[in-house]
Amino acid sequence: RVELAESGGGSVQSGGSLRLSCAASGFTESSYTMGWLRQAPGQEREGVAGIDSAGRTSYADSVKGRFTVSRDNAKNMLYLQMNALKPEDTAMYYCAAGANLASSTMIESLWAGLQHALDAWGQGTQVTVSS
């Protein structure tokens, strides 16, 4: 059974940094495309960053240059380093995994379709950025 567990969320001031972590179990993480999604209150879940099994990455335009996604296949871990955080980054952040997906799929697909292509996503970790 594929399971994902996020950690590292919290409250920071605008301009601050946070590092999210995602622990994967029940599957060989290295063969999957992994990614981070987020959902703010009243908004659709959206892709933030994706990384495929070869390490190719994709980012939403709103976070390019500020967020960095990385993975440690030996530890079955996924990370999201978030710098220069803005109040509009406030959301619940979810880790997600999907086999046979391009990293860009995590970013370009609407949640209504993406959720059917994913193998799993976690319970989320809250990130709150105050101005």
C-alpha positions as CSV (number, residue, x, y, z in Angstrom):
1,R,0.0,0.0,0.0
2,V,1.4,3.4,-1.0
3,E,1.6,5.8,1.8
4,L,2.9,9.4,2.0
5,A,3.3,11.5,5.1
6,E,4.2,15.2,5.0
7,S,5.9,17.2,7.7
8,G,7.6,20.5,8.2
9,G,4.8,23.0,7.8
10,G,4.3,25.9,10.1
11,S,3.8,29.7,10.4
12,V,6.4,32.1,9.1
13,Q,6.5,35.8,8.2
14,S,6.7,37.0,4.7
15,G,10.2,36.5,3.3
16,G,10.9,33.5,5.5
17,S,11.7,30.0,4.6
18,L,10.4,26.5,5.3
19,R,11.4,23.0,4.3
20,L,8.7,20.4,3.8
21,S,9.5,16.7,3.9
22,C,7.5,13.7,2.6
23,A,8.2,10.2,3.8
24,A,7.1,7.5,1.3
25,S,6.4,3.9,2.1
26,G,4.9,0.9,0.5
27,F,6.5,1.4,-2.9
28,T,9.8,2.0,-4.6
29,E,9.9,5.8,-4.6
30,S,12.7,6.0,-7.2
31,S,10.5,4.7,-10.0
32,Y,7.7,7.2,-9.4
33,T,7.2,10.8,-10.3
34,M,6.7,12.8,-7.1
35,G,5.4,16.2,-6.5
36,W,3.9,18.8,-4.2
37,L,0.4,20.2,-4.5
38,R,-1.3,22.9,-2.5
39,Q,-4.8,24.0,-1.7
40,A,-5.8,27.4,-0.2
41,P,-9.2,27.8,1.4
42,G,-11.9,28.2,-1.3
43,Q,-9.5,27.3,-4.1
44,E,-8.8,24.3,-6.3
45,R,-5.8,22.1,-5.4
46,E,-2.9,23.0,-7.7
47,G,0.5,21.7,-8.6
48,V,3.5,23.5,-7.1
49,A,6.5,21.3,-8.1
50,G,7.2,17.9,-9.7
51,I,10.2,15.7,-10.0
52,D,10.4,12.6,-12.1
53,S,12.5,9.5,-11.6
54,A,15.4,11.0,-13.6
55,G,15.4,14.1,-11.5
56,R,13.8,16.4,-14.0
57,T,11.8,19.1,-12.3
58,S,8.8,21.4,-13.1
59,Y,7.5,24.3,-11.2
60,A,4.4,26.5,-11.2
61,D,5.2,30.0,-12.4
62,S,4.2,31.4,-9.1
63,V,7.0,29.6,-7.3
64,K,9.8,29.5,-9.8
65,G,13.0,30.9,-8.4
66,R,11.7,30.6,-4.8
67,F,10.9,26.9,-4.3
68,T,13.2,23.9,-5.0
69,V,12.0,20.3,-5.1
70,S,14.4,17.4,-4.4
71,R,14.3,13.7,-3.6
72,D,16.5,11.2,-1.8
73,N,15.7,7.9,-3.3
74,A,17.9,6.0,-0.8
75,K,15.7,7.3,2.0
76,N,12.4,7.3,0.2
77,M,12.1,11.0,0.9
78,L,10.8,14.0,-1.0
79,Y,11.5,17.6,-0.1
80,L,10.3,21.1,-0.9
81,Q,12.6,24.0,0.1
82,M,10.5,27.2,0.1
83,N,12.3,30.5,0.3
84,A,11.0,34.1,0.1
85,L,7.6,33.0,1.2
86,K,4.6,35.3,0.5
87,P,1.2,35.4,2.1
88,E,-0.3,34.0,-1.1
89,D,1.7,30.8,-0.5
90,T,-0.5,30.1,2.5
91,A,-2.2,26.7,1.9
92,M,-2.3,23.1,2.9
93,Y,0.6,21.4,1.1
94,Y,0.3,17.8,-0.1
95,C,2.9,15.3,-1.3
96,A,1.8,13.2,-4.3
97,A,3.1,10.2,-6.2
98,G,2.3,8.8,-9.6
99,A,3.9,6.2,-11.9
100,N,4.5,7.0,-15.6
101,L,3.9,10.7,-15.2
102,A,6.0,13.6,-16.5
103,S,7.0,16.1,-13.8
104,S,5.1,18.7,-15.8
105,T,1.9,16.7,-15.4
106,M,1.8,17.6,-11.7
107,I,1.8,21.3,-12.7
108,E,-0.2,21.4,-15.8
109,S,-3.1,19.2,-14.9
110,L,-6.3,20.3,-13.1
111,W,-6.9,18.4,-9.9
112,A,-10.1,16.9,-11.3
113,G,-8.1,14.9,-13.8
114,L,-4.8,14.6,-11.9
115,Q,-6.2,12.8,-8.9
116,H,-7.1,9.9,-11.2
117,A,-3.6,9.7,-12.5
118,L,-1.9,9.7,-9.1
119,D,-1.3,6.6,-7.1
120,A,-1.3,8.4,-3.7
121,W,-1.2,11.7,-1.9
122,G,-0.7,12.5,1.8
123,Q,-2.9,14.2,4.4
124,G,-1.1,17.5,4.0
125,T,0.8,19.9,6.1
126,Q,-0.3,23.5,6.7
127,V,1.9,26.5,5.7
128,T,0.8,29.9,6.9
129,V,2.7,33.0,5.8
130,S,1.9,36.3,7.5
131,S,2.6,39.8,6.1
